[in-house]
Amino acid sequence: MGIEPTKWDDLLDWLRGDGASHATIMRLKRILITEPGIYESFRNVISTPETWHTKATDLNSCAANHYGPAASKDPSSLSRSSNAANMKRPTDLKKCDFYPTSRSMTMIWEARVLDCWRIDGDSDILNHFQELANIDCLPTLDDLLEHASIIRERYASQAAYDQSLSKAEQEDASTREQAPAGSPWTKRSSVEEPALPPDSEVDPDTEMPDLADIPDDSVEENFAAPPQHSECEDDPPSDPDPPSKSKQKLKEKSTKEDQ
């Protein structure tokens, strides 16, 4: 920078860069710690990671942890939300394109925050507030902040997570923190498993008979002696001419030729 080493004693040099540059400068300061001069030992150099690189590293970490498989069926995964919003999923989750991924993740976050309000209001948020505006009944900002605090405490806090796993925790919670009980959960039948018909549609003629209805002759037939072993196709075929007969025929043939 055109500054002489003797004039660096009263100056501070703030360097910023990516993770590798920051690590290199810190390594140099450890190596040169025995140098007597301030300029030679880098004592007046302050190194910090660049803000943009820090954001990019954090974005890659969030993408790798929360996107999941491309065809994920988990509604909480970012891949499922990206497919629903018709947005491109990053091809390399360890090195994402910063601005497209940042915009998509921000939009998904805002959509999920707005979706939380359907618990306390209507599923169509825009239509809900438009109807309130038509009748001049829009809530005040203080009312919205109060409802938002209740939604957070009931559905998006550590206490809400503990209540969902323990009935005792839910009973001991305050009325403000208790989430209303919903309908009982039923396991969804698998696609591969065929649905069983109701009892009214079962043909009574196809039901298995009781042991008392089976006649004795059928029992005797079931326990009859097994059939005799028959020659299988894999068994070697029987030789039509045994070796002794073949030798006799060859001897007779040679005798006739000699005569």
C-alpha positions in Angstrom: 0.0 0.0 0.0 3.0 2.3 -0.1 3.4 2.5 3.7 6.9 2.1 5.1 7.3 -0.6 7.8 8.4 1.9 10.4 5.0 3.7 10.1 3.0 0.6 10.8 3.4 0.7 14.5 0.4 3.0 15.1 -1.8 1.5 12.3 -4.2 -1.4 12.2 -4.8 -3.4 9.1 -8.2 -5.1 8.8 -8.2 -8.0 6.3 -11.3 -9.9 5.2 -11.6 -12.9 3.0 -13.0 -16.4 2.7 -12.3 -19.2 5.2 -9.1 -20.3 3.7 -7.6 -16.7 3.6 -8.6 -16.1 7.2 -7.0 -19.4 8.3 -3.8 -18.6 6.4 -3.4 -15.2 8.1 -4.0 -16.7 11.5 -1.5 -19.4 10.8 1.1 -16.8 9.8 0.6 -14.9 13.0 1.3 -18.0 15.0 4.4 -18.8 13.0 5.8 -15.2 13.2 5.0 -14.7 16.9 8.7 -14.7 17.8 9.5 -11.8 15.5 10.3 -8.6 17.4 8.9 -6.1 15.0 5.2 -5.3 14.7 5.3 -5.2 11.0 7.1 -8.5 10.6 5.0 -10.4 13.2 1.6 -9.2 11.8 0.6 -8.0 15.3 -1.3 -5.1 13.9 -3.3 -7.2 11.4 -6.9 -8.1 12.2 -8.4 -10.9 10.2 -12.1 -11.8 10.0 -14.1 -13.8 7.5 -15.9 -11.8 4.9 -19.6 -11.4 5.6 -20.6 -12.7 2.2 -18.6 -15.9 2.7 -20.1 -16.4 6.1 -23.6 -16.1 4.7 -22.7 -18.5 1.9 -21.3 -21.1 4.3 -24.4 -20.8 6.5 -26.7 -21.1 3.5 -24.9 -24.3 2.3 -25.2 -25.8 5.8 -28.9 -25.1 5.9 -29.5 -26.5 2.4 -27.6 -29.7 3.2 -29.5 -30.2 6.4 -33.0 -29.3 5.5 -33.6 -29.9 1.7 -33.6 -33.7 1.8 -34.0 -35.9 -1.2 -35.3 -34.4 -4.5 -38.5 -36.5 -4.3 -39.0 -36.2 -0.6 -42.5 -36.9 0.8 -41.7 -35.1 4.1 -43.9 -31.9 4.1 -41.3 -30.2 6.3 -38.5 -30.6 3.9 -37.4 -27.8 1.6 -37.4 -30.0 -1.4 -41.2 -30.7 -1.0 -41.8 -26.9 -0.6 -39.7 -26.1 -3.6 -41.6 -28.6 -5.8 -44.9 -27.2 -4.6 -43.8 -23.6 -5.4 -42.3 -24.8 -8.8 -38.9 -23.5 -7.8 -35.5 -25.1 -8.8 -33.8 -27.3 -6.2 -30.1 -26.8 -5.8 -28.2 -29.5 -7.7 -25.2 -29.5 -5.3 -26.3 -28.9 -1.7 -22.7 -28.4 -0.6 -22.2 -25.5 -3.0 -25.5 -23.8 -3.8 -26.0 -20.8 -6.0 -26.3 -18.1 -3.3 -28.9 -15.7 -4.6 -31.4 -18.2 -6.2 -31.2 -20.5 -3.1 -31.5 -17.5 -0.7 -34.6 -16.2 -2.5 -36.3 -19.6 -2.6 -35.6 -20.3 1.1 -36.8 -16.8 2.1 -40.0 -17.3 0.2 -40.6 -20.7 1.7 -40.0 -19.3 5.2 -42.5 -16.5 4.7 -45.1 -18.9 3.3 -44.7 -21.2 6.3 -45.0 -18.2 8.7 -48.2 -17.1 7.0 -49.5 -20.7 7.0 -49.3 -20.7 10.8 -52.1 -18.2 10.9 -54.6 -20.7 9.5 -54.6 -22.3 13.0 -56.1 -19.1 14.5 -58.0 -17.9 11.5 -58.9 -19.0 7.9 -56.9 -21.2 5.6 -57.1 -18.5 2.9 -55.3 -15.6 4.7 -55.6 -13.1 1.9 -59.4 -13.8 1.5 -59.8 -13.7 5.2 -58.4 -10.3 5.7 -60.1 -9.0 2.6 -63.5 -10.0 4.1 -62.5 -8.3 7.3 -61.6 -5.1 5.4 -64.9 -5.1 3.6 -66.8 -5.0 6.9 -64.3 -2.6 8.5 -63.3 -5.1 11.1 -59.5 -5.4 10.6 -57.7 -6.2 13.8 -55.2 -3.8 15.2 -51.4 -4.4 15.2 -51.5 -5.1 19.0 -54.1 -7.8 18.5 -52.1 -9.4 15.7 -49.0 -9.4 17.9 -50.9 -11.0 20.8 -52.3 -13.7 18.5 -48.8 -14.3 17.1 -47.3 -14.7 20.5 -50.0 -17.3 21.4 -49.4 -19.3 18.2 -45.6 -19.3 18.9 -46.0 -20.5 22.4 -48.5 -23.2 21.5 -47.0 -24.6 18.2 -43.5 -23.2 17.7 -41.6 -23.2 21.0 -39.6 -25.8 23.0 -42.5 -25.9 25.6 -44.9 -26.8 22.7 -42.5 -29.6 21.6 -42.4 -31.0 25.1 -46.1 -30.9 25.5 -46.6 -32.9 22.3 -44.5 -35.7 23.7 -45.8 -35.7 27.3 -49.4 -35.6 28.5 -48.2 -34.5 31.9 -46.4 -31.5 30.4 -49.5 -30.5 28.6 -51.7 -30.7 31.7 -49.2 -28.6 33.8 -48.9 -25.9 31.1 -50.8 -22.7 31.4 -54.0 -22.1 29.4 -52.1 -19.7 27.1 -49.6 -22.4 26.2 -52.0 -25.4 25.9 -52.9 -26.3 22.4 -56.5 -27.6 21.9 -56.8 -31.4 21.5 -57.4 -32.5 17.9 -59.0 -35.6 16.4 -57.4 -39.0 17.2 -54.7 -40.0 14.8 -55.2 -43.0 12.6 -52.5 -44.8 10.7 -52.8 -44.4 6.9 -52.9 -47.8 5.1 -50.0 -48.5 2.9 -50.4 -48.4 -0.9 -49.1 -51.9 -1.4 -51.5 -53.4 1.1 -54.9 -54.0 -0.5 -57.9 -52.7 1.4 -60.0 -55.4 3.0 -63.7 -55.4 2.0 -66.3 -54.7 4.7 -67.9 -57.7 6.5 -71.1 -57.2 4.5 -69.4 -57.7 1.2 -67.7 -61.0 2.1 -69.1 -64.0 0.3 -70.1 -66.6 3.0 -69.6 -69.4 0.5 -65.9 -68.6 0.3 -65.2 -68.8 4.0 -63.1 -71.6 5.4 -65.2 -74.4 6.8 -64.9 -75.6 10.3 -63.1 -78.9 11.2 -66.4 -80.4 12.0 -67.7 -79.8 8.4 -64.8 -81.7 6.8 -65.8 -85.3 5.9 -63.7 -88.2 7.1 -62.9 -89.5 3.6 -61.2 -86.2 2.7 -59.1 -86.6 5.9 -58.1 -90.1 4.8 -57.3 -88.9 1.4 -55.1 -86.1 2.8 -53.2 -88.6 4.9 -53.0 -91.3 2.2 -49.7 -92.9 1.2 -47.7 -90.8 -1.2 -47.6 -92.0 -4.8 -44.9 -94.2 -6.0 -41.8 -92.6 -7.5 -42.0 -92.3 -11.2 -39.1 -91.8 -13.6 -38.4 -88.1 -14.0 -37.2 -86.4 -17.1 -34.0 -85.6 -15.5 -33.2 -89.2 -14.7 -30.8 -90.8 -17.2 -32.6 -93.0 -19.8 -32.3 -96.7 -19.5 -29.8 -98.3 -21.9 -31.8 -100.4 -24.5 -28.7 -102.6 -25.1 -26.7 -103.7 -22.0 -22.9 -103.8 -22.4 -22.9 -107.6 -22.5 -25.3 -107.8 -25.5 -23.4 -105.1 -27.3 -20.1 -107.1 -27.1 -21.9 -110.3 -28.3 -23.3 -108.5 -31.4 -19.8 -107.1 -32.2 -18.3 -110.6 -31.9 -20.9 -112.2 -34.2 -20.4 -109.4 -36.8 -16.6 -110.0 -36.8 -17.1 -113.8 -37.2 -19.3 -113.3 -40.3 -16.8 -111.0 -41.9 -14.0 -113.6 -41.4 -16.1 -116.2 -43.1 
